[in-house]
Amino acid sequence: MPSPKRTRRATPPAEPDAAIREVVADALRRLHQLGAYLDAHQEALSTAELARLFSVHGENAARIGRLLRDARALSGDAADGLLDAVGKALDEIATQWGVEL
């Protein structure tokens, strides 16, 4: 049996969050394509087909959300937000207790 044709892969981005951003951009493009397909063919599709395509659409939207969350975590934005929230909580406690932290 002949081996499958090997294709040359593009060089991966140097930073993981850049790779995630590329995947998110592609997933968003495909999500929009699926949405446009659903809009254009809504009347011609059976209920079962519509249900399956809407399910795929929802699953993809959830994946995009997870990828965006992961990209945020890799970029450090999530840590900055957490540190800011902890700082505000400590300031509030210090004010309520009348102590300097």
N, C-alpha and C positions, 0 to 999 in steps of 0.2 A: 504494500500500500504506500503510495507516495506521501511524503511528509507535507504538512501544510506550508504554504508559502509564508515565509517570514517577512515581516515588514519592519522597516526601521522606525523606531519610536523617537518621538521628539525628546529632547533633553528636558528632564523635569525641572521645574522652577527651583531656585536655590532655597527658598523659604517655604515651609509647610503651609503657612497661611496664604501664600500666593497660589499654591496648588489648589487649596480649598476654594479660593475665590474663582479660579478658572472653572472648577467643577460646578460651583453655584451658578455662574453665568451660563454655562451650558444647560444646566437643569432648568433654570428660569426660561431660557429660550424654548426648550422642549415643552415646558409646562404651558407657555403661551401658545405654542403650536397645537397642543392637544386641546386647549380651550377654544382656539379658533376652529378646529375641526369639529368639536362638539357644537359650537354655535352654527356652523354651516350645515351640518348633517343631522341636527337634532330631530327633525321630522321624519327622516328616513330610517333612523336607527330603532331597533326594537327596545322594549323596556329592559330586557336582560343586557343588551349591548350597552345601553346608556348607563345602567347600574354599574357594570364592570368598568367602563371608561371613567365614570365619576369616582369610582373607588381608586382607580389608578391615579387620577388627578389629585385626590386627597392624600394618598400615600406619598406622592411626589412632593406635594406642598409640605408635608411633615418632614420629609428628608431634607428639603431645602432649609427648613427652620433649624433642624439639628446641625446641618453644615454651617449655617450662619452663627449659631451658638459656639460651635467648635472654633470657627475662625476668630470669633471675638475672644475666646479663651486663649488662643495661641498668640494673638496680638497684644495681650496684656490688658486690654480694656476691661475685661471682667474683673481682674484683680484690682484695678484702680477703683472700679465701682464698689467693690466689696470693702476696700480700705476706707473709702469715703463714707460708706454707711456705718462702719464700725466707729470711725472718728466722730461722726455726728451723734451716735448712740452714747459714746463716752462723754461727749460734751454735755448732752442732756442729763446724764446721770450726775455729772459733776455739778451742774447747775442746781438740780433738785436736792442734792445732798449738801451743797454748799462747800464743796472741797475743790482743791486744785489738783488736777491730774497731770 
